[in-house]
Amino acid sequence: MSVALTEQAVLDRTKTVTRRLGWRFLRPYDRLTLCRKVQGRKRADGTVEPLVRIAEVEVLTGRRELLCDITFDDVAREGFPNYSLRAFIQFFCLHMRCTPDTEVTRIEWRYL
């Protein structure tokens, strides 16, 4: 799973939650490798950037909810402790091309 926008929070082990547009298949105890970048590593010259693995995690929970239902606690757990709810939702919508009422998958994990 790519954590390009929150790499430092993963390195600091402060990010323990993420929201994704898909990922409905996840179950507790699934293991994930958090990477700097997963897609889009092919360069113009045809070479491919290496896959940089940052951390291994185990899924604790995965559930569907509306993006606008995020809590202040989860904004911090997403890796944005200084963001307001509104700022996080705007950031997410901009990067994921969705709206605040989009149903997302909330994924919580622990570091291995």
N, C-alpha and C positions, 0 to 999 in steps of 0.2 A: 504494500500500500504506500503510495506516495505521500510524503509529508513535507513537500517542498516549501510550503508557506509557513510551516511551523517547526522547521528543523531544530532550531535552538531550544524550543520548549521540549522537544523529544530528547535532545542531548541532555538537558537539565532534568529530565524525568518529571517535569511538571505537567505535561500534557497526558491526560488519561482518558480523554473523551474526544470523539470526532463525529462529525455529521457528514453523511454521504447521500448522494441522490439514489444510488442503487443499493447494492450490498444486502439485499433481503435474505440471502442464503446463509448468513453467518449464524452460528450457534455458540452457546457457551462452551468453553474449552478449545475452540478453534484457535490455531496459532497463526500469527501474521508476522511478516517481516516488514518493518517500516523502512522505507528507502527514500533517499534524497529526491529521486525522480524515477518514474517507472516508464511512462510513455513519453514520446517525443525526444528520445536520446539520439536519434539518427541525425547526423550532421549533413550539411550541404555537400560535403566532399565524399559522402557515402560511408564514412566511418561512424561508429557508434560509441557514444559516451559510455563508460563503464557503469554498471549498476552498483551504486554505493549503498550498502546495507548499514542502517544506523542502529536498529534495535529489534529484538524479538519480543513479541507480546502475546498474551493469552487473552482471548475475548472473555469478558465476564458477562456482559449483556449486549443484546442488540434488539432494538425495538423501533417501531415506526412512530413518528410524531410530527406535528407541524413545526416548521422552522421557527415560527413566531412564538412557540411555547417554550423556547429556551429560557433558562434561569440565569441569574447573575453568577451563581456558583459554577454552572456549566460553561459560561463564557470564559471564566478563569481556567477551568479544566481543559478547555479547548486550546489554551496557550495564549490567551488574550486578557490577562488580568487587569489591564488598564482601559479596556473597551467598555462602553456602555452596551446595554442590550441592543439599542438602536444601531450603534456603530457596528457591532458584530453582524447583525442581520443584514445591514447594507453591504458590508464587506463580503459576506457569504453570497448574497444575491448577485453582486457584481462579478465575482469570480466563477460562480457556478451557473450564471444565467438563469436564475429562477426568481420566484417571488416569495415574500414572507409567509404566504399561506401554502407553500409547497410542502408536501409530505416528504420527510427525509428519514434516513436510518440513523439513529443515535447509537454509536458503538462505544462501549466502555471496556477498558482493558487494564491489565496489570503487566508490569515489565518482568521478563524472565531473567 
